[in-house]
Amino acid sequence: MTPTTLRIATLCAGLMGVAGVILAAATAHQPDAARLASASSMLLFHASAVIGAALLTGHGILKRPLGLVATFGFVAGAALFAGDLVMRQYQGQSLFPMAAPTGGTTLILSWLVLALAAIWPHRTDKS
């Protein structure tokens, strides 16, 4: 992972963290805000996952192409999932049909890709 790509991933993680904390605060101050709590959790959990996946990829522990897919899959999946829930809370409509399930599926697949990236043999591995 190039330093620029690592910075972009870190920027995304930081923005996800900011949004997650803001949504957590909104949850505490708004009635019937269960959707916002779920959106906050997804953003906060996956902000850490983005940082971890980016660092593991940058250090060569994860197979690079797969590590990149996992890293930015976490960003895209969390954004879709949380974005849809926030739109439903404040606008009363979905971001687009099946946005939250698409985001959730993207997150699940990103975790699977992360696991695959960890076990995929590198050309230099002897085992």
Kinemage of the C-alpha trace (Angstrom):
@kinemage 1
@onewidth
@group {chain A} dominant
@subgroup {mainchain}
@vectorlist {calphas} color= white
{ca met a 1} P 0.000 0.000 0.000
{ca thr a 2} L 1.465 3.346 -0.994
{ca pro a 3} L 1.740 6.141 1.565
{ca thr a 4} L -0.960 8.044 -0.343
{ca thr a 5} L -3.339 5.084 -0.253
{ca leu a 6} L -2.622 4.606 3.436
{ca arg a 7} L -3.392 8.288 4.059
{ca ile a 8} L -6.653 8.012 2.110
{ca ala a 9} L -7.685 4.954 4.118
{ca thr a 10} L -6.784 6.754 7.352
{ca leu a 11} L -8.755 9.828 6.265
{ca cys a 12} L -11.776 7.619 5.560
{ca ala a 13} L -11.402 5.927 8.956
{ca gly a 14} L -11.186 9.293 10.679
{ca leu a 15} L -14.316 10.551 8.946
{ca met a 16} L -16.110 7.324 9.809
{ca gly a 17} L -15.108 7.801 13.438
{ca val a 18} L -16.333 11.396 13.473
{ca ala a 19} L -19.669 10.408 11.939
{ca gly a 20} L -19.988 7.471 14.327
{ca val a 21} L -19.486 9.647 17.405
{ca ile a 22} L -21.895 12.295 16.090
{ca leu a 23} L -24.522 9.625 15.474
{ca ala a 24} L -23.950 8.174 18.951
{ca ala a 25} L -24.576 11.610 20.434
{ca ala a 26} L -27.689 12.050 18.286
{ca thr a 27} L -28.932 8.688 19.525
{ca ala a 28} L -28.637 9.873 23.109
{ca his a 29} L -30.626 13.042 22.446
{ca gln a 30} L -33.342 11.922 20.047
{ca pro a 31} L -36.330 9.739 20.779
{ca asp a 32} L -36.737 6.567 18.742
{ca ala a 33} L -33.229 6.700 17.276
{ca ala a 34} L -32.395 2.985 17.153
{ca arg a 35} L -31.418 3.311 13.492
{ca leu a 36} L -28.834 5.929 14.407
{ca ala a 37} L -27.373 3.652 17.093
{ca ser a 38} L -26.883 0.885 14.522
{ca ala a 39} L -25.367 3.322 12.035
{ca ser a 40} L -23.013 4.656 14.717
{ca ser a 41} L -21.866 1.173 15.686
{ca met a 42} L -21.174 0.140 12.115
{ca leu a 43} L -19.124 3.258 11.452
{ca leu a 44} L -17.129 3.068 14.681
{ca phe a 45} L -16.367 -0.657 14.466
{ca his a 46} L -15.348 -0.480 10.850
{ca ala a 47} L -13.245 2.678 11.248
{ca ser a 48} L -10.933 0.541 13.365
{ca ala a 49} L -11.104 -2.264 10.818
{ca val a 50} L -10.081 0.155 8.050
{ca ile a 51} L -7.034 1.269 10.029
{ca gly a 52} L -6.073 -2.308 10.847
{ca ala a 53} L -6.523 -3.625 7.326
{ca ala a 54} L -4.618 -0.684 5.843
{ca leu a 55} L -1.693 -1.146 8.223
{ca leu a 56} L -1.577 -4.914 7.722
{ca thr a 57} L -1.618 -4.418 3.965
{ca gly a 58} L 1.006 -1.675 4.124
{ca his a 59} L 3.324 -3.926 6.137
{ca gly a 60} L 2.904 -6.814 3.693
{ca ile a 61} L 1.121 -9.080 6.137
{ca leu a 62} L -1.960 -9.202 3.915
{ca lys a 63} L -1.815 -9.978 0.213
{ca arg a 64} L -1.852 -6.460 -1.281
{ca pro a 65} L -4.730 -6.565 -3.805
{ca leu a 66} L -6.975 -8.430 -1.392
{ca gly a 67} L -5.991 -6.185 1.501
{ca leu a 68} L -6.954 -3.129 -0.539
{ca val a 69} L -10.305 -4.661 -1.433
{ca ala a 70} L -10.993 -5.427 2.227
{ca thr a 71} L -9.878 -1.966 3.391
{ca phe a 72} L -12.020 -0.010 0.973
{ca gly a 73} L -14.829 -2.573 1.135
{ca phe a 74} L -15.138 -1.680 4.827
{ca val a 75} L -15.386 2.000 3.891
{ca ala a 76} L -17.981 1.474 1.165
{ca gly a 77} L -20.045 -1.060 3.102
{ca ala a 78} L -20.199 1.005 6.282
{ca ala a 79} L -21.060 4.139 4.297
{ca leu a 80} L -23.920 2.389 2.510
{ca phe a 81} L -25.262 0.728 5.626
{ca ala a 82} L -25.033 3.798 7.863
{ca gly a 83} L -26.053 6.214 5.119
{ca asp a 84} L -29.239 4.296 4.467
{ca leu a 85} L -30.174 4.179 8.157
{ca val a 86} L -29.506 7.900 8.586
{ca met a 87} L -31.611 8.714 5.500
{ca arg a 88} L -34.455 6.590 6.869
{ca gln a 89} L -34.224 8.361 10.238
{ca tyr a 90} L -34.151 11.916 8.932
{ca gln a 91} L -35.795 11.760 5.502
{ca gly a 92} L -38.177 8.853 5.971
{ca gln a 93} L -36.896 7.120 2.855
{ca ser a 94} L -34.116 4.810 1.815
{ca leu a 95} L -30.876 5.961 0.224
{ca phe a 96} L -31.822 3.583 -2.603
{ca pro a 97} L -33.604 0.224 -2.599
{ca met a 98} L -31.588 -2.407 -0.744
{ca ala a 99} L -28.850 0.070 0.280
{ca ala a 100} L -28.485 -1.187 3.872
{ca pro a 101} L -28.462 -4.880 2.909
{ca thr a 102} L -25.980 -4.125 0.133
{ca gly a 103} L -23.762 -2.327 2.639
{ca gly a 104} L -24.077 -5.177 5.133
{ca thr a 105} L -23.265 -7.771 2.490
{ca thr a 106} L -20.264 -5.694 1.406
{ca leu a 107} L -19.038 -5.658 5.015
{ca ile a 108} L -19.439 -9.423 5.354
{ca leu a 109} L -17.583 -10.005 2.091
{ca ser a 110} L -14.859 -7.572 3.135
{ca trp a 111} L -14.263 -9.568 6.316
{ca leu a 112} L -14.036 -12.755 4.229
{ca val a 113} L -11.597 -11.069 1.826
{ca leu a 114} L -9.525 -9.922 4.816
{ca ala a 115} L -9.329 -13.512 6.055
{ca leu a 116} L -8.389 -14.723 2.575
{ca ala a 117} L -5.732 -12.001 2.291
{ca ala a 118} L -4.193 -13.240 5.530
{ca ile a 119} L -3.876 -16.860 4.412
{ca trp a 120} L -3.066 -16.290 0.732
{ca pro a 121} L 0.542 -17.359 0.302
{ca his a 122} L 3.056 -14.723 -0.727
{ca arg a 123} L 5.585 -15.649 -3.380
{ca thr a 124} L 8.355 -15.424 -0.800
{ca asp a 125} L 6.591 -17.747 1.684
{ca lys a 126} L 8.246 -21.155 1.997
{ca ser a 127} L 5.316 -22.756 3.856
